[in-house]
Each structure stands twice: as structure tokens, then as C-alpha cells.
Amino acid sequence: MRCPFCNHNEDKVVDSRETNESMAVRRRRECINCGKRFTTYEYVEKTPLMVIKKDGRRESYNREKIFSGLMNACQKRPISMDKLEKLINEVEVEIQKKYDQEVDSKDIGEMVVEKLAQIDDVAYVRFASVYRQFKDINQFMRELREIWSKRLK
């Protein structure tokens, strides 16, 4: 494994543990050259999952796309990286249970939106506004009213 700091290709594993739901092994590594530590994740290789985009194109599933969207939605919010990793892992488990080889991007987005709503309202609205492509302020306000009514219950 190459060190992300100095590009040296020798390291030692300092700690290994399974992630939630045993979907991956998280390894803390230390570079032999510069001594800095970094984390890697080891996943079981599976049959490639194809994501069907809105325009009908198909592309390989990429967990980094979900992570990137979540990072944008969660900017300056008190949400730990562990919570985001857990959310993505839960979505992946759900996808594996429900789908064999193909999944609509819309279904992935809905899973993420549902789980994010349980973590943080602001991040949820940010993600939903991009994912659901609110056309105007009225759509946005309807979503906010729905959140507000759930809070009052």
C-alpha cells in the first residue's frame, strides 16, 4: 500500500478491526518511511453493480460518489466521518439485499435521503435539494414544512 503522504510503498498495520455489519476490514497503517498514519478499508470483491442513471446510461457503482455528495451536504455540520461511513455501509447492505446486478440511481438517492434525515435536518435538506432538484421555492418550503411537522409529533 502506498503512503498517501510520501508515496513510499512499505507500511505496517498498526490496528485491524471489522466495520459495522462486518462489511469491511478497517486497517490503521503506519508508513515505514515518514511515520505518518493512514486508514485503509478492505472489502470483499463482488459482482459489479451497475447504476442506471436518469438518462438511461449505466455506470459502475461508486461509493465515493455517495461520500462526495454527503460531504457537500454535511459541510460545517456536527456529523462525524464514522456516521457517514456507517450511513454508506447501511445503504450498501440494503442495495445488496434488494438488488442483484442493477439499481436505479433514484433508489440509491432515496435510501441516502431517508438515512440522512435521521442524522441531521440541515444536511438532509441540503442533500435533498440537490438530489430531488427542487424546481422552485415552493417545493423547498413543502419539504421544510414536512420536517417541521415531524419534529412537532
Steps between C-alpha positions, in 0.01 A plus 500: 500500500646838401518769766270791405752745652841398365404235238725237661372146444586338834285527811400303803150425624451655845137396557234293318131475577174421327270787418130501588307214345836331424495644148866598504822480694638836613878508530710774660838506332827677573746590225845351555661803329327810643324350804161654420187294551213444259190281476406249232186290455493149361177379333394166359505514122151453363331484164505855370181690572379726221317824574231608254514878467199726429584520131524119469880478500659231715815541701677301768395564858745736670474549874717812469217679317271452800778606734568815296131598501481443874814705562346794312170469689672466838744790469529689829258257670582301816501162323792264547670312220407178680130587469542564127687171453228320694229662285673391178554149636130475589402615151732242346355221714149605395601507133653153524183363660259656249689500170701245308700676228328832426349779710346834404693804617163631624471204741850559637422869549179421688684260733762767574236771554303281743807416706636855496166634626553294817843657558471872425212715365722763337718244321183319396350814341829581326533149356131478409504837323776381267381141466132582448582808292248735656356711219394795711470636852156341544643149471773595744247643747282186480802293597578730794137488619509121490814496717345750739179299535699183578689684771177618666367143528 
